[in-house]
Amino acid sequence: MEQLEYYCKLFKQELVGGRLTIGAIKKIEVWLAGVPSPKGRETPLKRGALIRNYKAWVASGENICSLAHGNSFGTHESPLSDIQHIIFDAIENILLPYPDLELEDVRLIIDKDIKQRIAAGELGPRDDGSVPTAPCLSTLSNYRKRLNRYLAALIQDGPDKANREHQPRGKLILPWRPHLRWEVDHTLLPILIKIRVTNEAGDTVDVIVGQAWLTIVIDVTTRYLLALVVDIDPPSTVRVIAALRIALCPKAHLFSQIPDLRNRLDIAHIPESIGVDNGKDLPGNANDVKAILRDLNSEPELAGAYRGDHKPIVEGFNARIKHWFRKYPGAIPRKRTKFEPKDRRKSRVKPMFIEQARELAWLFAMNVYNIGKQGALNNASPQDLMLRGISRVETERSQGRPIRLRSILTKSPDEIERMFTIRVSLRVQNYGVQYKRLRWNSGRLANCLGRLVDVRINPDDVGNVWIHDGQEGWFVVRNIHPLYANGLSLYIHRQITRRLIDSWKRSGPSGSTHKAPFSLEDYLKNRLELLIKFFETAGVVNQLKLPREGRRSLRDSTRGLGRALDFALCERTMQAFDIRANRVPPGWGKVIELKKAEDGSHYAVPRELSAVNGRIQYPGFDDELDDDDEDMMTDPLRDSGGDSGEGNK
């Protein structure tokens, strides 16, 4: 410090006398070369060090303590350099994985390791003759603090938390134009859903079936909400397909259902990438959604586990729509923390119908969110940014820049219909093709007998399916039970089937299951058996005293009851048309004949169809058909050439 002060005082005299200036680089170097070195210094001071130390000395009021940093950038060898690797190994392998361990225990382990290495000859005495020993507790604590924080978090909490805590901080980088990236997510809305049913006494009852799930599709650049699906079924591939279909296709049908929607901006563009969670129902694992993205030539971007920051736009919308729904009188309140006081003004939870929840969600999206100004968008609304972005792309295209902005309308209606489907590969059998106990058959499908075909099933309507064969190409095949399947969603069908299987299992002796496999055809072939099973199912579950199981069972059973009644009333006429035209009824290899047991119950017995003089005989039909009635020769509900299944006789 005295040497630096000596140079600073001489330099000040030169500056005051006007012989030197701070910016005179050459003159200062010449002057330093002629200044006699102070006692104990062999080399002259450098110009940069002189100016730096002089400024610090003047700023401190010519205090010599400000010059006490001369060795701050020097390198010094630690006295523990020969055992540092032992210290860090102990901290990484023992202390960090077990943070409750005392430092004294770790110090004893280090000391034992040092002694073993000295005995093995790996460590020896130092230059001063001292023997290496374990550091004190304060030094060991400082070494733990000096350890890389990312490595410490990685050892203690795993890679997910380490990456989350040490990721780069800053603003989110957004794409420059719309439809470069979408985000898809599910969330549980804070509202209860009810359905209205009629009980055994004929009274109308409202039954709570649970909370509503919401599936959202949102554009990242503009934060414009493209689609949402509200229903009581949990997250699934079907929900994702329905949401993508709404987001990609024109929404005229949706706008006509909700007349109160304003600012009806109809977006039908294809995204370049979609950010989603790596769930079973999303592109990371769902083959049907993967296939849709392949058809659209869009890339899935999978978020990490518990990484909401990988798709922050849709997570922000989830929080916003939940906050908005909690303003509804009767919504489920937010869970109170232990630090918050009790709010006695909160009203009782009141359920709503699913149609009302859907309408409220779309009204919030179109009338509030999409047209509301947001600070994160520089006080612009998502709808304005969407229109500006599309206009900007069109302007860039007019100037010759090849910017990619694709519309779904470039595809044909049949291609769009086949795109948003459940995709399976099935082998054609004598009865056609079967999936989830549903069967489809036609005369054209009979030409593919024994071959493997690609089947596309619309999850919202299982009445018809698209089938592709290498020789026949694409064609439509109808369900063999049209009055049951037309307009029926795959989700409702699976609920009906599950309830029937449960009832079938309970009908066995002592609740045991039958040895014969369950077949939905046994219920759909016989009208009386169908009525008995459905009425029995609806009657058993009408136990509203059970708060949870009763509601769920009643919901599952009443969904298919109306369809079953319609099917039972019309099936006999449909079969009569087939018998009169000398056709095998669709899907019939055998028929079911009811027998009455001794205890008064009915049971089904399979019976083969017989033919007399080339005409199929069906028990109970010939007596009721009038041969002179020519009106029965025409089937108003079935196509003339149709899916009669005559190719599978």
ABEGO torsion letter per residue (X at the ends): XAAAAAAAAAAAAAAAAGABBAABAAAAAAAAAABBBBBGBABBBBAAAAAAAAAAAAAAGGBAAAAAAAAAABBBBBAAAAAAAAAAAAAAAAAAABAABBAAAAAAAAAAAAAAAAAAGABBBBAAGBBBBBBBAAAAAAAAAABBAAAAAAAAAEAAAAAAAABBBEBBBBBABBGABBBBBBBBBABBBBBBBBBAAGBBBBBBAEBBBBBBBBBAAAGBBABBBBBABBBBAAAAAAAAAAAABBAAAAAAABAABBGBBBBBBBBABBBBBBBAABAAABAAAAAAAAAAGBBBBBBBBGBAAABAAAAAAAAAAAAAAAABBGBBBBBBBAABBBBAABBBBBBBBAAAAAAAAAAAAAAAAAABBBAAAGGBBAAAAAAAAAAAAAAAAAAGBBBBBBBAAABBAAAAAAABBBBBBBBBBAAEBBBGGBBBBBAAAAAABGBBBBBBBBAABAABBBBBBAAAEBBBBBBABAAAABGBBAAAAAAAAAAAAAAAAAABBGGBBBABBBBAAAAAABAAAAAAAAAAAAAAABBAABAAAAAAAAAAAAAAAAAAAAAAAAAAAAAAAAAAAGBBBBGBABBBBBBBBAAGBBBBBBBBBBBBGGBBBBBGAAAABBAABAAAABBAABBAABBAGAAAX
